[in-house]
Amino acid sequence: MTPQDKAKAYWKENTRYVIILLIIWFVVSYGAGIIFKDALNSIRIGGFKLGFWFAQQGAIYVFVILIFVYVHLMNKLDKKYGYDE
């Protein structure tokens, strides 16, 4: 595998990770906070309706978790393709 092929494969896999993580974040922030709000409001967390909680805080928590997941995935990807330090 040439260095150019290795770089293309690396970026293809990196792009796939980013797209998957952005889809998860979209589903959580837009889906849970807006589309499924009425169904989720029947559940309460800490006295607040779950749909409201996702719209106000849940999407932010999920985004922070996804950042750590991305860091973990990228560390594995760097080692796989030999780009780690």
C-alpha positions as CSV (number, residue, x, y, z in Angstrom):
1,M,0.0,0.0,0.0
2,T,1.5,3.3,-1.1
3,P,1.5,6.3,1.3
4,Q,-1.1,8.0,-0.9
5,D,-3.4,5.0,-0.7
6,K,-2.9,4.8,3.0
7,A,-3.8,8.5,3.4
8,K,-6.9,8.1,1.3
9,A,-8.1,5.1,3.3
10,Y,-7.4,6.9,6.5
11,W,-9.5,9.9,5.5
12,K,-12.2,7.8,4.1
13,E,-12.6,6.0,7.4
14,N,-12.2,9.3,9.3
15,T,-15.0,10.8,7.2
16,R,-17.2,7.8,7.9
17,Y,-16.7,8.2,11.7
18,V,-17.6,11.9,11.5
19,I,-20.7,11.3,9.5
20,I,-21.9,8.6,11.9
21,L,-21.3,10.7,14.9
22,L,-23.0,13.7,13.4
23,I,-26.0,11.6,12.6
24,I,-26.2,10.4,16.2
25,W,-26.0,14.0,17.4
26,F,-28.7,15.1,15.0
27,V,-31.0,12.4,16.0
28,V,-30.5,13.2,19.7
29,S,-30.7,17.0,19.4
30,Y,-33.3,17.4,16.7
31,G,-35.2,14.1,17.2
32,A,-35.4,13.9,20.9
33,G,-35.6,17.6,21.5
34,I,-38.1,18.5,18.8
35,I,-39.7,15.6,16.9
36,F,-40.2,13.1,19.7
37,K,-40.7,15.7,22.4
38,D,-44.3,14.9,23.0
39,A,-43.7,11.2,23.4
40,L,-40.7,11.8,25.7
41,N,-42.5,14.3,27.9
42,S,-44.4,11.5,29.5
43,I,-41.1,10.5,31.2
44,R,-39.7,12.7,33.9
45,I,-36.0,13.1,35.1
46,G,-35.4,15.2,38.2
47,G,-38.9,16.7,37.9
48,F,-38.4,17.8,34.3
49,K,-40.0,16.3,31.3
50,L,-37.6,14.2,29.3
51,G,-38.3,16.0,26.0
52,F,-37.6,19.4,27.6
53,W,-34.4,17.9,29.2
54,F,-33.0,16.7,25.9
55,A,-33.8,20.0,24.3
56,Q,-32.1,22.0,27.0
57,Q,-29.2,19.8,28.3
58,G,-29.3,16.3,26.9
59,A,-28.1,17.2,23.5
60,I,-25.1,19.0,25.0
61,Y,-24.2,16.0,27.2
62,V,-24.4,13.7,24.2
63,F,-22.2,16.0,22.1
64,V,-19.5,16.0,24.8
65,I,-19.7,12.2,25.0
66,L,-19.4,12.0,21.2
67,I,-16.2,14.2,21.4
68,F,-14.6,11.6,23.7
69,V,-15.8,8.8,21.4
70,Y,-14.3,10.6,18.4
71,V,-11.0,11.0,20.2
72,H,-10.9,7.3,21.1
73,L,-11.8,6.3,17.5
74,M,-9.2,8.6,16.1
75,N,-6.5,7.3,18.4
76,K,-7.3,3.7,17.2
77,L,-7.3,4.9,13.6
78,D,-4.0,6.7,14.0
79,K,-2.4,3.5,15.3
80,K,-4.0,1.4,12.6
81,Y,-2.5,3.5,9.8
82,G,0.8,4.4,11.6
83,Y,0.1,8.0,12.2
84,D,0.4,7.9,16.0
85,E,3.3,9.6,17.7
